[in-house]
Amino acid sequence: MVPLSAAAPLSVLLGVLLGLGLWLVSSSMPRIGRPRLVERVAPYVADRSPEARAMLARRPSDPSPVLGFVITPAARRLRTVVSEWLGGNEVIAKRLRQSGSTATIERFRAEQLAWAAAAFVSASAVAIAAPTFSGLPPMVRIAFPIVSAVIGAVLRDWMLQRSALRRLARISSELPTVLEFLTLSLTAGEGMLDAIRRVADAGSGEIPAEFRRVVTEVGAGVPLGRALADLRDGLDHPALSRALDQVLGALERGAPLAAVLRAQAGDAREEAKRTIIELAGRKEIAMLVPLIFLILPVTVAFALFPGYLVLQAGF
């Protein structure tokens, strides 16, 4: 039998859930949960009444009239805090753009919810079925699925961040070559849009894919400067942003673009060299870990073990 002290927290939790369910059922009944007259009229006068618009914006999706009136402010505040902690919508939109994903913010949030639900279900099954958890306090078994759900949501956000960083790294490696190709096209007498179209048609990397989007937008009627500015703001890549700023400034002032892009290509090459040197320095330090903790102990063991055997045989 389960001791009374161990079953008390679970009983309290089940009682709270039962009371909450009964409250939801009772609030959904017509006589109790019927909306007020002002709530029924508000959608029809929202275009003329500021109070009606404020009411609709304040209570967009109450789960029930009674429960929503009580906990909606706290739930909205909790949702804001969790959204900021996991990354606000602006941060998520930028990471999706940087990673090259076509998913929307709503789809990403749904994936986060699915990951959290899967982690919660798996952890709940482990907490119930695993014999290791049988001797732990009930609060630990209850908290384990919740912590696992949070870890699942954070893990999905971390994977998106890693995908964005990897794509930005590929853009950094492609940028000098793309700028030099643009410089060559401009020197040959082509315009900026024609040079971008040539890179988009000839290339197969990340920047040519972005240039194909720019060409498509310009073909749809968007000015070239605006399309390049959207590319700069969407990717938020430091080196690419500097190059596009110089290009936009040259387009506005009528300066020669070939010289501007040639200078930006040289800067991109130097920055790539600095990045490689910094990466080599970090890798050199990381190589000391297996040397000190794996190779050196084995070498010492091979050096000392024969002497140890001789001492054992002599004495």
N, C-alpha and C positions, 0 to 999 in steps of 0.2 A: 504494500500500500504506500501511496505517496504521503509524506508527512504533511501536517497541516500548515507548517511554516513555509514549506516549499510550494504548496499549491495556492497559497493566499494571493501572491501577485498575479498569477494566471487567472484566478477567479475574479479578481478586481478588473483585469483587462477585458475578460469575456463579458462581465457585467456592464462595463462602459460601452462595449460594442453593441450589446443587446439593447441598452437604453437608447443609444444613438440610432439604431435601426428602427426602433419603435417610434422615435421622434420623427424620423424622416417619413415613415408611413403615415403617421397622424397628420403631418403638415401637408401631405399630398392629397388628403381628402378634400372634396369640393367645399364643404362648409368652413373648413379651417384654412386651407391653402388657396382659396379663391383670390385672385389678384384684385387690388383696389381699382376703383373707377379711374383714378388719375393715372395708374399704370397702364390701363387698357387704352386710354385716350392719348397717352404720350407719343406713341409711334406715329400717329396721324397728324400731330401738330409740331413735330420736331423741327420742321423746316422754318417755323415762324416763332417758336417759343424757346428761349434760351434755357428755361427751367426744365422743359421736356428733354432737350438735348443733354443737359447735365445729368438728368435722371437716367437716361439710357446709357450714357457713358459711365456712370457710376456703378450701375448694376447690369453688366452685359450678359452674365450667365450665372445667375444664382442657382445652386443645386435644388433649393426648395425655399419657399418664402420664410419659414421660421429659421431654419438653420443658416440660410444665406444671410439673413439680416443680422445674425449674431456673429458668425465667424468670417464673413466675407472680408472685412478690413484686415483681420489678422492673416487670412489666407493670401490676400493680395500682397501684403508686406512680406510674408514668407516667400512667395513666389519671386518677388523682386530681389530679395536677398540671395536666394538660391541661384537665380539667373545671373546675378553679378558675380557670385562665387564660381559658378561653372563657366562664366564668360557671357557678357551681355550680348544682345542681338547684333549690335554693331561689330563686336569682336568676332562673333561667329560668322557673320556675313563676310567680313574681311578674310577670315581663315578659309572659308569655302571658296572665295574668289582666288586666293593665293594657291590653294591646292588644285585648282582647275576643276572642281566638282560642279556639277549642274544641279545639285540638290538645293532645295530651299531651306530657310531657317526652320520652318515648321516640320519638314521631313527630318532634318537633323535632330530636332527635339524629340520627334517620335522615335528615332533610332536610339537616342539616349534613354528614353523611357523603356523601350524594348530591352536594351541591355540591362538596365536597372531591374526590370521585372524578371528577366532570366536569372540574374544573379540572386535576386531575392528568393525565387522559387528553388533554385539549386541549394542555396544556403539553408533554407527552411527544411528541405529534404535531408540534408546532411545533419542538421541539428536534431531532427526527430529520429532518424534511423541510425546514426553513428553511435556506437557504444561509448565513444570517448566523451561525448557531451552529456551522458547520463548522470555523471557525478558532479557536473557543474551547476551553479545556481541558476534558477529559472530566468533571472534578469539577463544573465550572460547569453543564454539560449535565445532569448527574445531579441537582444541587441545584435546578435551575430547576423541574422538576415538583413537587418536595417543597414548595418555597416557595409555588408556585401553589396546591397543595392546602390549605396552612395559610391562605393569603389567602382561598380560597373558603369555608372554615369560619368565619373571622372575619367575612367579608362577610355571611353569613347571620345571624350573631348581631347584627351592626350593623343590619341591616334590621329585625330584631325590636325592637331598642331604639328605632329611629326610629319604628316603628309605635306602640309604647307611649307615647312622648313626644307624638306627635301626638294620640293619643286623650286623654291627660291634658290637653293644651291645649284640646281641645274640651270636656272636662268643666269646665275652669276658666271657659270662656266661657258655659256653660249654667248654672253653679251659682247665680249671683244670681237669675236668672229663676225657677229651680225653687224656691229658698227662698222667694221672694216668693209664688209660687203656693201653696206649702204654707201659708204664713202666712195667705193669703186664705181657704183652705179651712178652716183651724182656727178662724179668726175667725168664719166662717159657721156654726160649730157641729159640724163633722165631727170624728171622731177621727183619731188619727195614721195608723192603718192605712187608713182610708177616704181620707184626703188623699193618701197614697202611691199608693193604687190609682187615684185620679182623675188624678194626674200620669202614672202609667204608661199609662193609657188615652188620655189627651189628647195626650201628648208623643210625639215621634218621634226624639229625640236619644239621646245616650249615657246620660245619667242616667235618663231614663224607661225605657230598656232594662234598666238595673240594678235599677230599682224593680220592673219586671215580674218579675225573678228573685226579688226579696224577697217579692213578693206570692205567687208560686208556692211558695216555701219555707214561708211562713206557712200557706198553704192545705194544705200537706203535713203540718203539725203542728209546725213549728219555731217557737219563741217569737219575737215581733217583735224583742225586744232582741238575741237571738242572731243573727237574720238581719241586722240593721243592723250588729252588731259584725263579722260575717263580711264584709259589704260594705266596712266601714271598713278592715279588715286586708287584704282582698284587693287593693283599689285602691291603698291607701297614698298617697292624694292629700292634701296638707297641709290645704287649705281644707275639703275635704269631710270629712276626719277630724275637724277641730275642730268642724264643725257636727254631725256624728253623735255626737261625745262629749257635746256640750251636750244633744242630744236624749235620749241614753241617761241622762244625769244627771237631766234633767227627768222622764223616765219613772219613774226609781227614786224620786225625792223627791216626785213629784206636783206639780211646779212648772208654771206655765202655759207651754205650748209655743209659743203664738203670739208672746209677747214674746221668747222665746229665739231663735226663727227669724227674727224681724224684726231683731234685733241682728246675727245671723249674716249675714243678707242685706246689711245695711249694710256689714259688714266685707268681705264678698265684693266688693261694688261698689268699695270703696276699694282693695282689692288689685288688682282689674282695672284701675283707673285707673293705679295705680303701674306695673303691668306694661306698659300701653300707653305710658306715658311713657318707661320704660326701653327698650322696643323702638324707639320713635321716636328716642331718642338713639343707639342702635346703628345704626339705618338711616341716620341723618344722617352718621355717620362712614363708613359703607359707600358712601354717595353720593359722597364725596370721591375714591374710587378712579377711577371713570371720568372725573370732572372733571379730575383732575390728569394722568392717564396717557393720556387720549383727547382730550378737548375742548381742554384747554390747549395741547398740542403742535400740534394742527391750527390753532388760532387764531394761535399764534406763527408757524407756517409761512406762513399767509396774510398775516400782517403783514410778514414779512421777505422773502418771495419776490419781490414787485414791486421792492423796492429792490435785491435781488440781480440781477435782470434788467437794471435801469438801470445798475448798476455794470459788468455784463458788456458791455453795449452801448457804454458810454462809453469803456471801456478796450480 
